[in-house]
């Protein structure tokens, strides 16, 4: 019997429904909440597949999952890629892949850990920062956000250089990116499962909710958004992700694509999309358990390009 372990935080709707769906199918694969606490370097992992929903907030889990990959376990998502990923890298990757993306600049941190002496430790940094050059590149208004953040936390729309500097001055230890603001006509989040299945979902950014509407995109635009999302997650190697597209004048721009623990809550997704996600995630883990694809072979960054 193959085993799937789920590592979660405060989620209440997706994990039990997903576990129930895997076990209901009786395919020789059982799923359960993973149990772990203190891991030895020679410790064998009890699972064939681990689904990671929370290691970005619990560092011990990330260390455990890296060890699991070395032991031949399939981890969704690959913790080595997730550790290395950030929103500026993703923006650069979009450019390499020929995908529409807002102009993006990554900024030096405002503050640093106590061991950093700014007059001695930061001799490579140009100071003061050329804010005008940044504005000339990304334009106004622009978006300022955490290069490693998610969930719309710490995202600011800046209408002047003074506003941009003010929000930057409050960013503390975060590494921020400044990004061109796309005034979109339509906005979709695309749920991507297993690097081969996607579901474009209309998304209301003001009320933070999905709007089930199969006719929201034209067939041609739906096809393009789906294909571009697959191209991006296949390059990143994510088996569970959402890609957000702001569509202006019929052109989709990849706004956000670093969501390796995407929101899968019933209340967020709506019942229509929730059922699809549960079904496709069950398909994915059963396939990975029965047909392993060792991720240890994927640890070559050149594979991205």
N, C-alpha and C positions, 0 to 999 in steps of 0.2 A: 504494500500500500504506500503510495506517494503522499507526502505531507506538504501542505502549504501553511506558512505562518504569516499572520497579519500583525503589523506593528502600527498602532494607532495612538491618537491623543484623545481629545474630547468628543470625537465624532460619535453620533448615536444612531444614525439611520443606515449609512452605507455598510459599515463593517459587518454587523450581524446579518443583514440581508444578503451580502456577498458570500459570507461563510455558508449560510443556509442554501444558497443557489449551487455552490460547488458541491456540497455534500448531497444535495437532492438528486444530482445527476447520476450518482453511483457509477463513476467512470474509473474507479480504482485510485481516486485522489480525494483526500480529506483535508479540510481547511479548519483552522482554529486560531485563536489569539495566541501569538507567540509569547513564550515565557523566557525571560533571560535576566541575568543579574550577576555581573562579574564573570569575565570570559578569559580563559587561559589561552596562551598562544598556540597550544597544541590541541585545543578543544575541537571535537567534531560537532558539526552542526546537525541538528535533528530534522532539519527541513530540506526539501528539495527546491522549494521556491519560497522566497520571502517578499511580501508586499510592504513597501515602506511608505507610510503616510505622515511621518512625524520627525524623522531624524534631523531635519533642518533646525529643529528647536530642541532636540535632546542629543547633545554631542556624543554621549556614550553609544547610543544606537548606531550612529554613523561609523564609529570605530568597529563595532561588532559586525556591521554589514560589509565593511571592507574585508574583514577576516573571513566572512562567509563566502565572498567571491573567490578568495584564494583557496577555499576548501571545495570549490566547484559548485556552490549553490547559485541558482539564478536569483538575482535581486532586482526587483522592479521598484524603483529605477536604479540603474548602475550607480553605486555610490561614488565611484571614482570620477565619473563625468559630472555628477551633481556637485561634488566638492569643487571642481575646477570651473564650473559654469558661472557666468554673471551676465548682466543685461548688456554691457558694452561688448563683451565677446560675442554675444548673440547678434548684436547689431552688425558687427564686422562680418560675422558668418553669413548673415543675410546678403550683404553686399557681394561676398564671394560667390554666393549661390544665384545671384541675379534676381533676388526677390525685392519687392517694394518695401522700403523701410524709411522712417524719418531720419533726418540727419541727427547724429548723436555724438556728444563729446563727453569723455569721462574726466572728472575733476579730482585734483588732489584733496585729501581729507582736510577738513577744517581743523580738527583736533586729533591728538595722538595719545598713546598710552604714556604714563608718567616717565618711563625710561627714555623717551625721545626728547632731546634738547634741540629745539627748533633751530638755533643758531649753529649747531654742530652736526646734527643728525640728518639734516635735510639739505645738504649742500648741492645735491643734484637738481633741486626744484627751482624753477624760475619764479621769483617773487618780486613784486606783487603779481598776481595772476592778471593776464590781459583779458579782462571781462568784455571789453568791446569786441575783441577778436572772436570770442565765443558767441556773442550776440550776432555778430555779422555772419557767422556760420549757421547757427540754428534758427535765427530769426526771433521775432516777437509776435504774439506771445509764445512762450516756450514752456516745456515741462521740466521740472526738477524732481528727481526721484532716486531712491536708493538702488544702487547697482545690484544689490543682493536681496532686495526686499520683495514683498508680494502682498496680495490681499488689499491693494490700493492704500496701504499704509505709507504715510510720509510722501505723498505725491502732491506737488504744488504746481498750479498754473501761474506763471510769472508774466506780468504785462509790461514790466520795465526792468532796466538793468538794476535799479535800486531794489526792486522787489526780489529779483533773482539773488542778489547779494544778501539781502536780509534773511531769506529762507536758507540759503547756504550757510550763513553764520550760525544758524541754529541746528545744523546737521550733526554736530559733535564728532563721534568716531566713525560715522558712516562714510562710505565712499559713494559719492553722488554722480549722476549723469544728468547733463542738460540735453534736451531732446526737442526737435522741431515739433510744434503743435500742428496736428492734422485736424482741421475742422471737417469732420466726417458727415456723410449723408446717411450711411448705414454702419452698424457695428455688430460684429459677430465674434463669438468664442467658438473655437473648433475643438471638440474633445477628440483626442488622438489616443487610440488603444492599440498596442502591439506593433506600431510602425506600419500598419497596413489597413487600419480601419479608422475612419474619421466621421464625425457628426458635426456639421456647422449649425450653431444655435444662435438665433438673434438674441442680443443682450442689451438691456436697458442700463446704461452706465450711471444714470442719475438715481434710479431706485434700486440698483444692484440686483437685478433679477432677470431670469431668462423669459423669453416670450415665444412659446411654441407657435411657429408659423411656417409651414412647409413651403409657402410661396414667397417668403421674404426676399430671397435672392432669385434672380433670373437663372435659368438652367446653365447658361454659359458662365456666369459669375460664381455659382455654386461649384461648378466643376473646377474653376481656377483656384478658388479658395481651398478646396479639398486637396488638389494636387500640390499647391504650394505648402500647405500644412504638412503633408506627407514628406515632401522634400526636406523640410526643416527638421522634423523629428527623426527622420532617418539619418541625417547628418549628425544630430546630437546624440542619437542612440537611445532616446527615451521611449519606453513602452507605455508610459502613462503621463499625459501632459495635456495642457490646453494652450492653443495659440490664439491670440486675439488680433483681429484685423479691423482696422478703421478704413472704410471704403469711401473714397472721394472721387467723384466724376468717373465712377466705374472702375477705379484702380484700387486694389486692396494693398494696404500698407501694414506690415507686421509691427504692431505696437508693443506686444508683450508675448513672450514665448518661453519664459523660464518659470513654468508652473508644474514642476515634476510631482507635486502632491496636490493636484487640482481639487477644487471644491466639488465634492460628490454628494452633498447633502440633499435629501429629498425635498426640503423646503426651498432650497436654492434652485435645483434643477427642474423642478416640477415633476409630477408623476410620469409624464410622457418621456422625458429625457432620462429620468432616474432609472426606469426599467431597462432602457437601452444600455446604460452604463453598467449596471449589475450583470446583465447578460454577457456583454462583450468582455468584461473583466474576468468573469468565470471562464469564458472560452479561452482567454489568454493564459491564465494560470494553469488550467488543465493541460493545455498544449505544451507549455514550458515544463511542466512536471513530467509528462510522458515522453516528450521529445526535447531533452536538454540541449541548450546552446551555450556552452561554457563561456562566460564573459571574460575569463582570464585572457582569452585570445584577442579581446577587443581593446586591450590597454596600450594602444598605439595611436597617438594623436593624429598622425598623418592620415589615418582612416577617415577622419572628418572631411578631408578635402579631396 
